[in-house]
Amino acid sequence: MNIVLLGAPGAGKGTQAAKLVEEFGVAHISTGDILRAAVKAGTPLGLQAKSYMDAGELVPDEVVIGLVKDRLTKDDAQKGFILDGFPRTTVQAVALDAELSAMGKDLDAAVAVEVDPEAIVARLTSRRMCRVCGFIGSKANEVCPKCGGEMYQRADDNETTVRNRLDVYAKATAPLIDYYRGCNLLVEIDGAQAVDDVYADVKKALNL
């Protein structure tokens, strides 16, 4: 299973990826996680990426492509992978195709999780994350239900930044839908359903 997960920020891609990883044991390659780890570690790449991420802008292609290329060479990605948050532009998609071809790999599908933008704004601005274990909950969670850690709102989850991220997505990333449709790889899923219903549709679309 080699797939790309598409959808606006907050559409639920990460949740679906986690369920696929748990059931099928493939590698979940999230550029967001890779970049946030670099920011937390204070690496030169992390510091470079932080200014873009805080403003809701896309990190430059060459930075992201290099990170993903390196990640695809790891042992756990050899039995399958889920790309979550990459590619975000058609330039990145073409670069990914070239890298996969050089590795002797093919994409099986591009799964697009579709959710109404206003629903995403409401979803993301109420999102909270645990500082200790990374659990993602809502503003109803004053403390982490998993470890009791402090819950906080990520800097990029305020309404202004969320709307900017959605605008960036619409302009730069939405053309990927047409790109993968043209490659006969596109599968569209209604992401407004309950999580388990979305997952059932994803598995059905992938013949799993």
C-alpha positions in Angstrom: 0.0 0.0 0.0 1.7 3.2 -1.2 -0.8 6.1 -1.0 -1.0 9.9 -0.8 -3.6 11.4 1.6 -5.0 14.7 0.3 -7.3 17.2 2.0 -7.3 20.6 3.7 -5.6 21.1 7.1 -8.0 19.6 9.7 -9.8 17.4 7.2 -8.9 14.3 9.3 -6.0 12.9 7.2 -3.8 12.2 10.2 -6.6 10.3 12.0 -7.2 8.1 9.0 -3.5 7.5 8.5 -3.1 6.4 12.1 -5.9 3.9 11.7 -4.4 2.5 8.5 -0.9 2.2 10.2 -2.4 0.4 13.2 -4.2 -2.1 11.1 -1.8 -2.7 8.3 1.7 -1.7 9.7 2.7 0.7 6.9 4.8 3.8 7.5 3.0 7.0 8.2 5.0 9.8 6.7 3.7 13.2 7.9 5.6 16.2 6.8 4.0 18.2 9.5 5.4 15.9 12.2 8.8 15.8 10.5 8.9 19.6 10.4 7.6 20.1 14.0 10.2 17.7 15.2 12.9 19.8 13.5 11.4 23.0 15.0 11.4 21.4 18.5 15.0 20.3 18.1 16.0 23.8 17.0 17.8 22.5 13.9 18.8 24.9 11.1 16.0 23.4 9.0 13.6 23.7 11.9 14.3 27.4 12.4 14.0 28.0 8.7 10.7 26.2 8.5 9.2 27.8 11.7 8.6 31.2 10.2 6.6 29.7 7.3 4.6 27.3 9.6 3.7 30.0 12.1 2.3 32.2 9.3 0.4 29.3 7.8 2.5 29.4 4.7 4.0 26.5 2.8 7.6 25.5 3.6 9.7 25.7 0.4 9.6 22.7 -1.9 13.3 21.9 -1.8 13.2 21.6 2.0 10.2 19.3 2.1 11.2 17.2 -0.9 14.6 16.5 0.7 13.0 15.4 4.0 10.5 13.1 2.3 13.1 11.5 0.1 15.2 10.7 3.1 12.2 9.3 5.0 11.2 7.0 2.1 14.6 5.2 2.4 13.9 4.1 6.0 13.3 0.4 6.7 9.7 0.8 7.8 8.7 2.5 4.5 9.8 -0.5 2.4 6.6 -2.5 3.1 4.3 0.4 2.2 3.7 4.1 3.2 1.1 6.7 3.7 2.2 10.3 2.7 0.2 12.8 4.8 0.7 16.4 4.0 2.9 15.8 0.9 2.8 16.5 -1.9 1.1 19.9 -1.5 1.7 21.3 -5.0 1.9 19.8 -8.4 5.6 20.6 -8.5 6.0 18.4 -5.4 3.8 15.7 -7.0 6.0 15.6 -10.1 9.2 15.5 -7.9 7.6 12.6 -5.9 6.8 10.7 -9.0 10.5 11.0 -10.1 11.8 9.9 -6.7 9.5 6.9 -6.5 10.3 5.9 -10.1 14.0 6.0 -9.2 13.3 3.8 -6.2 11.2 1.3 -8.3 8.0 2.2 -6.4 4.5 3.2 -7.6 1.6 5.0 -6.0 -1.5 2.9 -5.6 -3.9 5.8 -5.0 -4.4 9.4 -3.9 -7.1 9.6 -1.3 -8.8 13.0 -1.0 -10.7 13.6 2.3 -13.3 16.3 1.6 -14.7 18.5 4.4 -16.5 21.9 4.2 -14.1 24.8 4.9 -16.3 26.4 7.6 -16.5 23.0 9.4 -12.7 22.9 9.3 -12.4 26.4 10.9 -14.6 25.3 13.8 -12.8 22.0 14.2 -9.2 23.5 14.2 -9.9 26.5 16.4 -11.3 24.3 19.1 -8.3 21.8 18.8 -6.0 21.4 21.8 -2.7 19.4 22.0 -1.0 17.8 25.0 2.5 19.3 25.7 3.7 16.0 27.1 2.4 13.1 24.9 1.0 15.0 21.9 -2.6 13.8 22.4 -5.0 15.8 20.3 -8.3 16.8 21.9 -10.6 19.8 22.1 -11.0 22.9 24.3 -13.2 20.7 26.5 -10.0 18.9 27.6 -8.5 21.0 30.3 -5.9 18.3 31.0 -4.8 15.4 28.8 -7.1 12.4 29.3 -4.1 10.1 28.4 -1.3 11.4 30.6 -2.7 14.3 32.6 -0.4 16.8 30.9 -1.1 20.4 30.0 -3.3 21.0 27.0 -2.6 24.0 24.8 -3.6 25.6 21.5 -1.0 25.4 18.8 0.1 28.8 17.4 -1.2 27.9 14.0 -4.7 26.9 15.2 -6.0 30.5 15.7 -8.8 31.5 13.3 -6.7 34.0 11.3 -4.0 31.5 10.6 -6.5 28.6 10.0 -8.3 30.7 7.3 -5.0 31.7 5.8 -3.9 28.0 5.7 -7.2 27.1 3.9 -6.6 29.9 1.4 -3.1 28.6 0.7 -4.5 25.1 0.4 -7.1 26.1 -2.1 -4.7 28.0 -4.3 -1.6 25.8 -4.2 -2.9 22.3 -3.3 -6.3 21.9 -4.8 -4.8 21.5 -8.3 -3.4 18.2 -7.0 -7.0 16.8 -7.2 -6.9 17.4 -11.0 -3.4 16.1 -11.2 -4.2 12.8 -9.6 -7.5 12.5 -11.4 -5.6 12.8 -14.6 -3.3 10.0 -13.4 -6.4 7.8 -12.7 -5.3 7.6 -9.0 -7.8 9.8 -7.3 -10.3 8.5 -4.7 -12.6 11.1 -3.1 -14.0 10.4 0.4 -16.6 12.3 2.4 -14.7 13.4 5.5 -17.7 15.0 7.3 -18.9 11.6 8.5 -18.0 9.9 11.8 -14.3 8.8 11.9 -15.1 5.1 11.6 -17.4 5.7 8.7 -14.7 7.6 6.9 -12.3 4.8 7.6 -14.7 2.2 6.2 -15.0 4.2 3.0 -11.2 4.6 2.8 -10.7 0.8 3.1 -13.4 0.1 0.6 -11.9 2.5 -1.9 -8.5 0.9 -1.5 -9.9 -2.7 -1.7 -8.6 -3.5 1.8 
